[in-house]
Amino acid sequence: MSDILNPKIRISIQQVSEQLNLYYQSMTLLFNDELEYTSSIKWFMGSCYLVCDNYYPNEVFWDKAMTQKFLHALNFYQYEFTTTLTDFAFQEQRNSQSLKKYMSYFLEKYARVLIVRVDIKIKAEFAHLVDVETFQDFMNQLMKAIQRDREIEKKRKAGKIADKYKGCFEDLRGYAWAIEQGVDNGGLHCHLLLIYNGDKRQKDWYLGDAVGKRWLEITEGLGWSTNGNTSERKQDYERKGQRGIAMIHGNKPLEVKNAFYTALYLTRPDKYEQRLKAWLPNMRSFGRGSYPKS
């Protein structure tokens, strides 16, 4: 849809016809009235229904004439396409402002914070088993795991727990997440930003690995993760003067600047094609933790 509606891209009728024959039937079969869909899918389905009328999906063959009718119907959404891009950029800007203010709170409150970046996903071979509802359930379980570790942290401080082993979310002071959908394979994934008290936690690679293992447990083996705090990544960032992860000191302006840049990757307006294509009603694709009460 983006290629067709984008005036800067040239696409032939034959290419559109091939794509329609490839996707129309499967889209009509998979369309779920209980989900919310991105505008481009609504435009696609609406234009198809207008052209196909009462034909069953398996009776439709998109020849040149049918395809031209589809393109004519889709042309009515040209203005909406432009405004949708603008609306997405505006929303990402709002998310960026919220996240920047949230980051500022911790970078000003603590002399040093430990920042960990983890990308959590579903293994490619299991992607067909995990729809957006299941992925959201996994995310809910992850949020509950964060809260459980925080409750354990409180009990540990109160002397009610003698075990020295800490959960991967203990001493976590703030966090943010952004759920996206891959452009090429459509796979759901989530970017996690974790902010720890730098006086309590130091082993950032270990924490990133532990969070990945927790995700694997939650997904019962369906998931996998990418640890953004490996030695190789940190060394590469250091060479470029761009390290915004691991230990960030509040009195070192370059580290603070890079930490903001790292965080705001979650809310970049140029990631329009990675937005969710379908979601549950009231489901959020971006969120952050609340400010501490004390």
N, C-alpha and C positions, 0 to 999 in steps of 0.2 A: 504494500500500500504506500509506503514512504517513497519507493522508487517511482511509482506511477504519479503520485501527487506532487513530487518535487520537480519544479520546472527546470532545474539544473541537470536532471538526469534524463537521458533518452532511453526509452525502452520500446521495443517493437511490439506490434499486435501479436505476432507469433509467440514471442516470449510470454506475454500476458496470457495468451490462450493455453500455453503449456502449463503455466502455473495454476490456472483455474482448473484444468483437467486433473492436475496433481492434488490440489488441496480442497476443492469445493465439496466433494462427497464426504471426505473425512471430517471436515469442519462442521458440516451439518449434522453428522452423527455424533460428534463429540460436544457440540454446543450444549451448555448446561444453564438452564434458566435460573439456577440458584446462585450462580457466580456473577460477579461484576466483570466487565471486559473493557479493555482499552478502546479508545475511540476508533482506531483503525480496523479493529475486528468488527465493531458495530457497522462501520461503513461498508466493509466487505460483505457481511451477511445481508445488510439491507439492500445493497445494490444487486446481489445475487438473487434474492427473493423477488425483487422487482422485475428482473429479466426472466427468471425461470417460472414464475407464476405458480401453477399447481403441479408442475412435473415433479416426480419423485427424483431424489438425487442421482440414483443409478440410471435414470433415463436421460440425463443431461449430458450432452457433448458440446464442449465449447469450441465451436468453429469460429471463423472470422466474423461472421455477422453477429453471432451471440456476443462475442467478445467486444465488438464495437458498441453494442447496446450497454454492456456492462461499464465500459469506459465513459460513455455518455452519462449514465446514472451516477457514477462515481465523481464525475466532474462537479456535481453540486456540492461536494464536500471540500472543495479546494480552499475556500476561506477558512473553514473549520480546521483544516490541516495546519495552516499558518498559526491560528490562535492556539491550537493545542501545543505546538512547540513553545510558544510564548508562555503559556500557562505552566508548562513543565519547568521552564527556566525560572519562572517567578517562584514556584513552590520550592525548588531546590535552593534558591537564594534565601528564602525564609528559613529553610532547614539549616543552611550554612550559618546564618546569623544566630540561630538558637544554639547550634553546636559550638560556635566560637565563644559565645558568652559562657556556656557550660564549661568549656576548656579553661577559660580565663579564671574561673572560680578556683579550680584545683591548682593551676600554675601559680596563682597568687597566695593561696592558702598554705601550700606545702613548699618547703625549701627544695625538695626534689620529689619527682613522681616517676614511677616506672610504667612506661607505656608499652603495651603488647598488642600486636595486630595478628589476628587469626581469620582466615577465610574458611568458612565451613560449607560443605557441599554434600551432594549425593553422588556416589560412584556411578559412572556412566552406564554400567551394565544393569544398574537398578533404577535408573531414572524413570523408566516407564511404570514403576511400582509406586512412585511417590508423586501424588498430585499436590496441588497448592494447599488443600485442606490438611493433608498429612504433614507437609512441610511446616505449616503453621502450628500444628500440634507438637512437632519436634521443637519448634522455637519456644512454645509455651513451657515445655518441659525444661528447656535450657534456662529460661527466666526463673523458674521455680528452683532450679539447682543453685542459681546465684543467691536467691533469698535464703535457701537452706544453709548455705555456707556462711552467710552473714549472721544468721541466728546462732550457728555453732561458734562463730568468732566472739559473739557477745558472751556466750556461756564460758568460753575459754578465758576471756578477760575477767569474768566473775569468779574464776577458780573452780568452776563446776566440771571442767573437762581436764584430765591429766595428760591425755594423749598429745604428744608433741607434733604429730603429723598434721599439717594444715591442708585443707581442701584448696583447690586451685582458684576459688573465688574469695577466699578469706583475705582480708586486708585490701579488698577491692573497694575503691572509693567512688569511682564513676565508670560509666560504660555507655557506648552508643553502638547502634547496629543499622545496617541497610540491606534489605532483601532485594536482590536483582534477578534478572533472567538472562541467560546467555543468548547472544545474537545468533550464533551458528547452530548450537544444538538445543537451545531452549531450556537448558538445565537451570534449576533454581539454586541459588547460592546466597550466602550472607556474609557481609564484611563486618567483623567485630573489632571494636576499639575498646581496650580495657585499660583503665587507669588505676594503678596501685599506689599505696603509700610507699614512697621510696625508702623510708626509714625501717619499714617492716619486710619488704620484699626486694630481692636483688636479682635472682636467677630468672631473667626474662625468657630465655630459650626454654627452660624447664617449664615455666608457666604456660607458654604457648603450646608446648607438647602435651601438657596435662589437660588443657582445655580441649585439644583435639581428641584426646582419649575419652573425655567426658561426652563429647559429641558422638563418638563411635558407640558408646554405651547407650546413649539416648536413642539413637537410630537403629539399635540392635544390629550393627554391622553394615547397614546400608550406606552410611555416611563416610566421608573422609575430610581431611582438613589440610590447609597449607599454613605452616608456621612462618609468620613474617619476621621473626626475630632470630633467625639463624645467624651464625657467625659470618657466613658468606654475604648475606644481605646487608648486615650491619657494616662490614668492611667496605662493601661497594658504596653504601651511602656516605661513609666517612670520607672516602676518596673524592666524592663529588661535593662534599660539604653540605649534604642534605639529610643527615641522620636525624629523624624526628621520632625515633622509637628507642626502647631500652631506657636507661636512666637519663632523665631530663632535669637539669638544674635551673631553678628559677632565676639565678643571677647570671646565666649565660644566654644572652639575647639570641644568638644563632640557633642554639638548641630549642629555645622557646618558639622561635619563628618556624623552624622545621617541624616541631610538634603540631603546630596549628595546621601546617600544610598537609601533614600526614592525616590528621583528623578530618580535614575538609575534603579529602578524597571520597568520603562517603556521600557527599552531597554535590558532586560536580554536575553542572547543567548540561555538559556535553555527553552525558551518558543516557541520552534519551532512548536510544535503541535497546538499552539494557533494563528499561522499566518493566514492571510486571505486565504481562499480557492478560492475565485473568487472576482474580482474587476473590476472597470471601467478603461479603458485606461487612463494612466497618473495619476491615483488615488494614493495618498500617504497614508501609514498606520501609519506613524510617522511624527510629525512636531513640531515646536516650534515657538514662536513669534520672532519678529526681535529685534535687539538691539535698545534702545532708541536713538534718534538723538542728544539728549543733556544730 
